[in-house]
Amino acid sequence: MFPGESLAHSIKTWFESIPGRQWKGQFTTVQKSGQCSGCGRVLESIHLSPEEYEFLKEKIMRHVIDGGDQYKKTTPQELKRFEKFVNSCPPFDIVIDGLNVAKMVFKNRESQTLLDVVSQLAQQNLRLLVLGRKHMLTPSSQWKKDEMKQVQEQADCFFADNISKDDPFLLYATLNSGNHCKFITKDLMRDHKACLPDAHTRHLFFKWQQGHQLTIMNCLQRSKLAFQHTFSYDTVVQTTGDSWHIPYDEDQVQRSSYEVPTKWLCLQRKTKTSAPC
């Protein structure tokens, strides 16, 4: 999806070799504010406009929630029960894929991992929704009754049938809560993106996902959970005509599939100055 470091060097060389165009390239980074550290330009925001958000919401509801393959993952009755549940609640700040999050730490008990995440977020006075399966409420070696009780005391919870998948519920609850709402899962949502009707809608979905999906980066120390922060700028090739910003992957540097490159090629075309009188 992103060019590698070697290709980025080739692009830089090609631009700088164009006769008479006076292009100059540099390898740089982008600040959290979205400002390029090389040229100072502010990159395009990752956040959707209100019009784009409503457009995307309508497309996801039509093609993924209502018209997709959701009934292979749940039932009409359960989806209706969930919609009624969400509509009866105030908007959420964060929607948590409970089963996905609980499995993020291999050596931990799953209910303990989920409780750690919920407790840390609840301390920030965030309104939380945990999506799970009914088997999570049955006491077992992985699911302790008292820990799940504490989860339910700190967050709203919806437990679907064990044959159901969480994705349609997560998308519905997050979108229904408004553009401020974020969600936590490692799921890349590729199947749902593929259900969308055209490239423009899929690009908006990718932007929305990058700006709203939180991922837990470090679960080794229970008291210090770290989240992969969302960027304020769009991690795609951007141009203004006399500038290009191209994200690229560094050679020999591995990144997780949910992460995006942090290195950029910044290309600027030198402006001609008038000759002195």
Secondary structure as UniProt FT lines:
FT   HELIX           5..16
FT   TURN            19..21
FT   STRAND          23..30
FT   TURN            32..33
FT   STRAND          35..36
FT   TURN            37..39
FT   HELIX           50..60
FT   HELIX           61..66
FT   HELIX           70..72
FT   HELIX           76..87
FT   STRAND          94..97
FT   HELIX           98..102
FT   TURN            106..107
FT   HELIX           110..122
FT   TURN            123..125
FT   STRAND          128..133
FT   HELIX           134..137
FT   HELIX           145..154
FT   STRAND          156..160
FT   TURN            162..163
FT   HELIX           167..177
FT   TURN            179..180
FT   STRAND          182..184
FT   HELIX           190..195
FT   HELIX           199..212
FT   STRAND          213..218
FT   TURN            222..223
FT   STRAND          226..228
FT   STRAND          238..239
FT   STRAND          243..249
FT   TURN            251..252
FT   TURN            257..258
FT   STRAND          263..269
//
